[in-house]
Amino acid sequence: MKKRCTWAENLPDFMIRYHDEEWGVPIHRDDLLFEMLCLGAFQAGLSFMIVLRKRDALRRRFHRFDIKICAGMPDTELEKALADKEIIRNRNKVYAVSHNARLALEIIGRFGSLDRYLWDFVGGKTIVNGYRTISDLPATSPESDEMSHVLKKQGFKFTGSTICYAFMQAAGMVNDHTVDCFRYGELGGK
């Protein structure tokens, strides 16, 4: 049996698959990075298990998080989203998708890609931590503090340092698998 991070033990299969196949894998596609930012926003105040359960519905409702399409979503479409019982129906979070997409397009216009811009906060490569237990993992880091500060200054919503750190973990900007987890070494840990 494979040894996993303790947070991924005794969970439903979809959460174990997320741990084994997605969490901490470096993402370099703008649309997927934007999706992870949005999922982080939807997670605020909730468990990520709830967000993952609703991810397919969120992808359908928000056009697979296509940045251009999300940026152009009219209020009427966002209001329809708020009536969709399959997604997380928080008005601020739903409207933040379109708002943040418009800001992401500005970043892409200035820097060439969201990928280049966001990965610059970690120097363009994954930070490999060496935590032994899940309780050792921090909720924030200097890099997530900086990312949060810069994104908030540009007007992004739901980009506090804790949300940014969770995003960095999910997007593979940091390898926070514990050292005894089989994924730690597979993702660059020694």
Secondary structure, 3 states (H helix, E strand, C coil): CCCCCHHHCCCCHHHHHHHHHCCCCCCCCHHHHHHHHHHHHHHCCCCHHHHHHHHHHHHHHCHHHCHHHHHCCCHHHHHHHHCCCCCCCCHHHHHHHHHHHHHHHHHHHHHCCHHHHHHHHHCCCCEECCCCCHHHCCCCCHHHHHHHHHHHHCCCCCCCHHHHHHHHHHCCCEECCCCCCHHHHHCCCC
